[in-house]
């Protein structure tokens, strides 16, 4: 077992364990998973395949090949590394990695429709190109395909993996449902917002790590420890993502500046700020609850109010605490130092605000 977790990585009795950088791991993950992902998507009906391939960045709206941004492949990387961290092989966990990536992109297709987002990964969203109903159906097709890929593998753990995967999808949907419901409410509590984020984002990241451990032959304790690692990492990821939704650089995020404020999204920094019994907190509530759209000046002012009452600092502190807890779960679960070190590096990358 590894002996400790530090900011520099995982450490054994012999000293620091060297692993690939997080960015190198993500390149490896994408290169490992994409051929199998493409093969799976190729089995979809032509209309669904066309939209899915556009969403993944493989071709344009006319079906001509292109190399647009396909995403960071964080979730597949978690699956593959978790399998290696318990002593298994990445190859054994490849079906789970593909299934998780399909499910993640199902959620993105639906999320873009529900949020009305017209841009993702620096290009028009699928619904903006093909229409709302076709994009929703393409998302449904990806989710059905994810279950097919996971259950068709034939490994002895496939049945358990499918049940775990299904439970995580239900949590994700419940979290997404709560997120949508919050838009119509003025009295969202911070605790319920955290529960929403844990389901919307933490559930699938936790499932990714658990599936990797399961396909890698991990013990029940290792599976649950790695699930906890992924769940805590997922909530930390969402906190940082919410910060980027307000203050992120559009060149990095692919979305307009202040995008979450413009839609008056009840993100975690905003809800934390709205809970503040201060004049600035009350002023922010007035901006969020008025009927007419926010102007550019309003958006700048709202961002300043969130910062002034501590919503920004609280979110970053919570993300830091969750990351530390996630790394402790990782330390307790991992029997192989190199993939564990790489999981730690990946966790730190995705919880940085400049990612």
NUNUKE-928880 format. One record per residue (C-alpha): residue number from 0; residue in one letter; chain; x, y, z. Coordinates in Angstrom, 3 decimals. Layout:
// NUNUKE-928880
 pos code unit        X        Y        Z
 NUM    A    A        X        Y        Z
...
// end
This chain:
// NUNUKE-928880
 pos code unit        X        Y        Z
   0    X    A    0.000    0.000    0.000
   1    X    A    1.124    3.581   -0.550
   2    X    A    2.151    5.394    2.567
   3    X    A    1.063    8.999    2.191
   4    X    A   -0.508   11.605   -0.023
   5    X    A    1.168   14.975   -0.478
   6    X    A    0.694   17.993   -2.716
   7    X    A    3.462   16.651   -4.927
   8    X    A    1.879   13.243   -5.381
   9    X    A    1.809    9.900   -3.652
  10    X    A    4.812    8.894   -1.591
  11    X    A    6.077    5.475   -0.594
  12    X    A    8.771    4.464    1.842
  13    X    A   11.317    4.882   -0.938
  14    X    A   10.263    8.439   -1.763
  15    X    A    8.112   10.206   -4.313
  16    X    A    6.507    8.061   -6.981
  17    X    A    6.865    9.396  -10.495
  18    X    A    3.951    9.121  -12.867
  19    X    A    2.813   10.777  -16.052
  20    X    A    1.544   14.337  -15.836
  21    X    A   -2.193   14.812  -15.674
  22    X    A   -2.227   16.217  -19.199
  23    X    A   -0.284   13.212  -20.495
  24    X    A   -2.766   10.924  -18.763
  25    X    A   -5.677   12.704  -20.457
  26    X    A   -4.025   12.330  -23.873
  27    X    A   -3.489    8.621  -23.164
  28    X    A   -7.087    8.244  -22.009
  29    X    A   -8.488    9.905  -25.128
  30    X    A   -6.232    7.868  -27.407
  31    X    A   -7.139    4.630  -25.630
  32    X    A  -10.880    5.169  -25.493
  33    X    A  -11.663    6.982  -28.741
  34    X    A  -11.320    4.017  -31.154
  35    X    A  -13.726    1.935  -29.048
  36    X    A  -16.001    4.948  -28.563
  37    X    A  -16.151    5.552  -32.315
  38    X    A  -16.900    1.872  -32.938
  39    X    A  -19.769    2.018  -30.467
  40    X    A  -21.219    5.238  -31.941
  41    X    A  -20.996    3.708  -35.433
  42    X    A  -23.655    1.177  -34.368
  43    X    A  -26.246    3.916  -33.826
  44    X    A  -28.970    4.606  -36.406
  45    X    A  -27.701    7.103  -39.011
  46    X    A  -29.673   10.095  -37.707
  47    X    A  -28.437    9.554  -34.147
  48    X    A  -24.893    8.789  -35.288
  49    X    A  -24.704   12.057  -37.226
  50    X    A  -25.621   14.196  -34.207
  51    X    A  -23.462   12.194  -31.791
  52    X    A  -20.410   12.448  -34.028
  53    X    A  -20.919   16.189  -34.378
  54    X    A  -21.201   16.541  -30.611
  55    X    A  -17.987   14.542  -30.100
  56    X    A  -16.205   16.815  -32.585
  57    X    A  -15.476   14.113  -35.155
  58    X    A  -17.283   15.766  -38.055
  59    X    A  -19.156   18.948  -38.896
  60    X    A  -22.915   19.363  -39.294
  61    X    A  -22.660   18.079  -42.886
  62    X    A  -20.806   14.932  -41.845
  63    X    A  -17.413   16.073  -43.144
  64    X    A  -14.492   14.909  -40.943
  65    X    A  -13.018   17.500  -38.618
  66    X    A  -10.943   17.576  -35.435
  67    X    A  -12.902   19.782  -33.081
  68    X    A  -12.497   19.593  -29.310
  69    X    A  -13.815   16.235  -28.058
  70    X    A  -13.578   17.063  -24.376
  71    X    A  -10.944   16.234  -21.811
  72    X    A  -11.738   12.515  -21.283
  73    X    A  -11.540   12.940  -17.502
  74    X    A  -14.095   10.264  -16.669
  75    X    A  -12.572    7.559  -18.893
  76    X    A   -9.180    8.375  -17.395
  77    X    A  -10.592    7.805  -13.911
  78    X    A  -11.972    4.419  -14.984
  79    X    A   -8.724    3.243  -16.566
  80    X    A   -6.474    4.469  -13.746
  81    X    A   -8.750    3.076  -11.028
  82    X    A   -8.465   -0.356  -12.642
  83    X    A   -4.686   -0.072  -12.601
  84    X    A   -4.634    1.339   -9.056
  85    X    A   -6.098   -1.912   -7.673
  86    X    A   -3.699   -4.088   -9.655
  87    X    A   -5.760   -4.673  -12.796
  88    X    A   -5.278   -3.596  -16.399
  89    X    A   -6.665   -0.584  -18.218
  90    X    A   -7.683   -2.853  -21.107
  91    X    A  -10.001   -4.836  -18.846
  92    X    A  -11.832   -1.640  -17.905
  93    X    A  -12.155   -0.244  -21.440
  94    X    A  -15.885   -1.111  -21.810
  95    X    A  -16.610    0.716  -18.558
  96    X    A  -14.588    3.724  -19.724
  97    X    A  -16.563    3.885  -22.982
  98    X    A  -19.884    3.503  -21.146
  99    X    A  -19.062    6.317  -18.728
 100    X    A  -18.002    8.641  -21.553
 101    X    A  -21.220    7.892  -23.452
 102    X    A  -23.307    8.611  -20.349
 103    X    A  -21.438   11.827  -19.662
 104    X    A  -22.122   13.069  -23.176
 105    X    A  -25.771   12.041  -22.930
 106    X    A  -25.982   14.398  -19.956
 107    X    A  -24.212   17.196  -21.834
 108    X    A  -26.573   16.986  -24.808
 109    X    A  -29.580   17.260  -22.486
 110    X    A  -27.940   19.866  -20.254
 111    X    A  -27.304   22.180  -23.209
 112    X    A  -30.976   21.996  -24.152
 113    X    A  -32.214   22.618  -20.617
 114    X    A  -29.824   25.512  -20.025
 115    X    A  -30.328   27.009  -23.470
 116    X    A  -26.559   27.015  -24.038
 117    X    A  -25.701   27.654  -27.669
 118    X    A  -21.950   27.048  -27.384
 119    X    A  -19.929   24.082  -26.110
 120    X    A  -16.248   23.363  -26.743
 121    X    A  -15.943   26.522  -28.859
 122    X    A  -18.605   25.527  -31.411
 123    X    A  -22.427   25.584  -31.633
 124    X    A  -24.170   23.014  -29.454
 125    X    A  -25.928   20.077  -31.084
 126    X    A  -29.426   21.401  -30.413
 127    X    A  -28.496   24.792  -31.902
 128    X    A  -27.470   23.012  -35.119
 129    X    A  -29.923   20.121  -35.396
 130    X    A  -32.847   21.257  -33.243
 131    X    A  -34.026   20.521  -29.724
 132    X    A  -35.889   17.258  -30.308
 133    X    A  -33.136   15.585  -32.387
 134    X    A  -30.519   16.553  -29.782
 135    X    A  -32.608   15.093  -26.962
 136    X    A  -33.101   11.870  -28.908
 137    X    A  -29.376   11.664  -29.648
 138    X    A  -28.697   11.965  -25.924
 139    X    A  -31.173    9.173  -25.243
 140    X    A  -29.420    7.031  -27.847
 141    X    A  -26.036    7.562  -26.164
 142    X    A  -27.420    6.495  -22.789
 143    X    A  -29.001    3.334  -24.226
 144    X    A  -25.722    2.580  -25.995
 145    X    A  -23.791    3.042  -22.741
 146    X    A  -25.790    0.268  -21.072
 147    X    A  -25.311   -1.973  -24.122
 148    X    A  -21.530   -1.485  -24.062
 149    X    A  -21.285   -2.122  -20.333
 150    X    A  -23.503   -5.210  -20.220
 151    X    A  -22.262   -6.817  -23.441
 152    X    A  -18.676   -7.223  -22.244
 153    X    A  -19.279  -10.663  -20.753
 154    X    A  -17.038  -10.232  -17.730
 155    X    A  -18.282  -11.770  -14.501
 156    X    A  -18.652   -8.304  -12.962
 157    X    A  -20.845   -6.965  -15.794
 158    X    A  -24.106   -7.505  -13.893
 159    X    A  -22.867   -5.725  -10.772
 160    X    A  -21.349   -2.990  -12.897
 161    X    A  -24.629   -2.410  -14.732
 162    X    A  -26.553   -2.081  -11.465
 163    X    A  -24.006    0.371  -10.097
 164    X    A  -24.044    2.337  -13.339
 165    X    A  -27.843    2.500  -13.354
 166    X    A  -27.920    3.772   -9.782
 167    X    A  -25.409    6.504  -10.636
 168    X    A  -27.490    7.597  -13.644
 169    X    A  -30.557    7.870  -11.407
 170    X    A  -28.578   10.066   -9.001
 171    X    A  -27.367   12.192  -11.894
 172    X    A  -30.927   12.651  -13.157
 173    X    A  -32.198   13.547   -9.689
 174    X    A  -29.428   16.108   -9.358
 175    X    A  -30.219   17.559  -12.763
 176    X    A  -33.921   17.681  -11.888
 177    X    A  -33.151   19.599   -8.712
 178    X    A  -30.913   21.982  -10.655
 179    X    A  -33.763   22.780  -13.044
 180    X    A  -36.246   23.151  -10.169
 181    X    A  -33.948   25.624   -8.420
 182    X    A  -34.333   28.027  -11.351
 183    X    A  -38.004   28.536  -10.409
 184    X    A  -37.331   28.986   -6.685
 185    X    A  -36.114   31.940   -4.669
 186    X    A  -35.421   30.050   -1.435
 187    X    A  -32.741   27.512   -2.363
 188    X    A  -30.729   26.408    0.687
 189    X    A  -26.987   25.837    0.449
 190    X    A  -27.266   22.301    1.867
 191    X    A  -29.743   21.204   -0.811
 192    X    A  -27.612   22.857   -3.471
 193    X    A  -24.662   20.737   -2.318
 194    X    A  -26.827   17.598   -2.478
 195    X    A  -27.881   18.569   -6.002
 196    X    A  -24.265   19.017   -7.113
 197    X    A  -23.204   15.752   -5.494
 198    X    A  -25.784   13.941   -7.612
 199    X    A  -25.389   15.917  -10.819
 200    X    A  -21.596   15.652  -10.956
 201    X    A  -20.299   13.529   -8.088
 202    X    A  -22.379   10.439   -8.828
 203    X    A  -20.909    9.727  -12.268
 204    X    A  -17.318   10.463  -11.217
 205    X    A  -17.767    8.184   -8.212
 206    X    A  -19.248    5.504  -10.449
 207    X    A  -16.362    5.867  -12.929
 208    X    A  -13.812    5.119  -10.218
 209    X    A  -15.883    2.285   -8.755
 210    X    A  -16.348    0.655  -12.166
 211    X    A  -12.632    0.874  -12.841
 212    X    A  -11.864   -0.804   -9.528
 213    X    A  -14.531   -3.432  -10.175
 214    X    A  -13.245   -4.321  -13.660
 215    X    A   -9.691   -4.200  -12.307
 216    X    A  -10.466   -6.930   -9.770
 217    X    A  -10.464   -4.726   -6.663
 218    X    A  -11.820   -5.806   -3.318
 219    X    A  -15.229   -4.493   -2.166
 220    X    A  -13.428   -2.082    0.168
 221    X    A  -11.261   -0.778   -2.667
 222    X    A  -14.306   -0.331   -4.900
 223    X    A  -16.100    1.732   -2.249
 224    X    A  -13.024    3.769   -1.327
 225    X    A  -12.455    4.667   -4.950
 226    X    A  -16.143    5.488   -5.341
 227    X    A  -15.761    7.899   -2.403
 228    X    A  -12.639    9.364   -4.013
 229    X    A  -14.535   10.026   -7.230
 230    X    A  -17.633   11.375   -5.473
 231    X    A  -15.659   13.887   -3.426
 232    X    A  -13.622   14.824   -6.485
 233    X    A  -16.856   15.302   -8.443
 234    X    A  -18.286   17.754   -5.930
 235    X    A  -14.979   19.639   -5.823
 236    X    A  -15.011   19.673   -9.635
 237    X    A  -18.529   21.157   -9.637
 238    X    A  -17.542   23.885   -7.186
 239    X    A  -14.639   24.871   -9.421
 240    X    A  -16.813   24.584  -12.531
 241    X    A  -19.298   26.959  -10.940
 242    X    A  -16.492   29.423  -10.297
 243    X    A  -15.514   29.145  -13.965
 244    X    A  -19.163   29.724  -14.922
 245    X    A  -18.821   33.209  -13.452
 246    X    A  -15.154   34.173  -13.724
 247    X    A  -13.782   31.705  -16.264
 248    X    A  -11.889   32.791  -19.362
 249    X    A  -14.096   32.140  -22.428
 250    X    A  -10.979   30.979  -24.289
 251    X    A  -10.668   28.187  -21.711
 252    X    A  -14.297   27.405  -20.904
 253    X    A  -15.776   27.783  -24.389
 254    X    A  -18.673   29.767  -22.873
 255    X    A  -19.299   33.515  -22.628
 256    X    A  -18.041   35.330  -19.532
 257    X    A  -20.614   35.483  -16.702
 258    X    A  -22.658   32.827  -18.507
 259    X    A  -24.129   31.362  -15.303
 260    X    A  -25.042   34.802  -13.987
 261    X    A  -26.707   35.772  -17.269
 262    X    A  -29.028   32.773  -16.956
 263    X    A  -29.356   33.439  -13.197
 264    X    A  -28.275   29.927  -12.448
 265    X    A  -28.372   28.902   -8.777
 266    X    A  -24.749   27.795   -8.763
 267    X    A  -22.925   27.068   -5.515
 268    X    A  -21.035   30.400   -5.221
 269    X    A  -24.273   32.277   -5.920
 270    X    A  -26.352   30.319   -3.406
 271    X    A  -23.628   30.768   -0.787
 272    X    A  -23.710   34.513   -1.476
 273    X    A  -27.514   34.702   -1.449
 274    X    A  -27.471   33.100    2.006
 275    X    A  -25.441   36.026    3.345
 276    X    A  -27.525   38.301    5.641
 277    X    A  -25.691   41.386    4.391
 278    X    A  -26.713   44.380    2.266
 279    X    A  -24.629   42.961   -0.607
 280    X    A  -26.385   39.594   -0.275
 281    X    A  -29.791   41.286   -0.369
 282    X    A  -28.753   43.374   -3.357
 283    X    A  -27.670   40.229   -5.210
 284    X    A  -31.040   38.646   -4.416
 285    X    A  -32.753   41.680   -5.911
 286    X    A  -30.772   41.320   -9.126
 287    X    A  -31.438   37.596   -9.340
 288    X    A  -35.159   37.855   -8.707
 289    X    A  -36.148   40.761  -10.932
 290    X    A  -38.040   40.025  -14.123
 291    X    A  -36.123   41.780  -16.918
 292    X    A  -32.775   40.455  -18.238
 293    X    A  -29.505   41.515  -16.638
 294    X    A  -27.420   44.005  -18.566
 295    X    A  -23.668   43.620  -19.024
 296    X    A  -23.172   46.171  -16.244
 297    X    A  -25.531   44.185  -14.013
 298    X    A  -23.477   41.039  -14.639
 299    X    A  -20.248   42.737  -13.631
 300    X    A  -21.928   44.095  -10.518
 301    X    A  -23.466   40.711   -9.620
 302    X    A  -20.088   38.991   -9.922
 303    X    A  -18.613   41.622   -7.620
 304    X    A  -21.385   41.049   -5.084
 305    X    A  -20.835   37.279   -5.065
 306    X    A  -17.153   37.898   -4.445
 307    X    A  -17.727   40.591   -1.819
 308    X    A  -19.934   38.442    0.421
 309    X    A  -17.565   35.477    0.245
 310    X    A  -19.255   33.162   -2.263
 311    X    A  -16.093   32.898   -4.330
 312    X    A  -13.747   32.260   -1.396
 313    X    A  -16.158   29.762    0.219
 314    X    A  -16.434   27.745   -2.994
 315    X    A  -12.670   27.521   -3.423
 316    X    A  -12.174   26.556    0.242
 317    X    A  -14.819   23.826   -0.050
 318    X    A  -13.182   22.502   -3.217
 319    X    A   -9.804   22.386   -1.480
 320    X    A  -11.243   20.508    1.505
 321    X    A  -13.028   17.986   -0.709
 322    X    A   -9.863   17.397   -2.720
 323    X    A   -7.908   16.648    0.466
 324    X    A  -10.585   14.176    1.573
 325    X    A  -10.655   12.546   -1.859
 326    X    A   -6.891   12.018   -1.739
 327    X    A   -7.196   10.310    1.640
 328    X    A   -9.722    7.861    0.144
 329    X    A   -7.343    7.289   -2.763
 330    X    A   -4.473    6.542   -0.395
 331    X    A   -6.578    3.998    1.489
 332    X    A   -7.717    2.222   -1.689
 333    X    A   -4.662    2.006   -3.916
 334    X    A   -2.251   -0.910   -4.023
 335    X    A   -0.295    0.311   -7.059
 336    X    A    1.670    3.513   -6.565
 337    X    A    2.109    4.787  -10.136
 338    X    A   -1.577    4.857  -11.203
 339    X    A   -2.504    6.191   -7.764
 340    X    A   -0.022    9.031   -8.225
 341    X    A   -1.551    9.761  -11.616
 342    X    A   -5.063    9.776  -10.141
 343    X    A   -3.853   12.278   -7.577
 344    X    A   -2.323   14.479  -10.273
 345    X    A   -5.529   14.302  -12.304
 346    X    A   -7.582   15.248   -9.247
 347    X    A   -5.445   18.314   -8.677
 348    X    A   -5.675   19.339  -12.324
 349    X    A   -9.467   19.261  -12.501
 350    X    A   -9.871   21.253   -9.276
 351    X    A   -7.638   24.117  -10.455
 352    X    A   -9.437   27.254  -11.615
 353    X    A   -7.078   27.658  -14.580
 354    X    A   -7.761   24.206  -15.978
// end
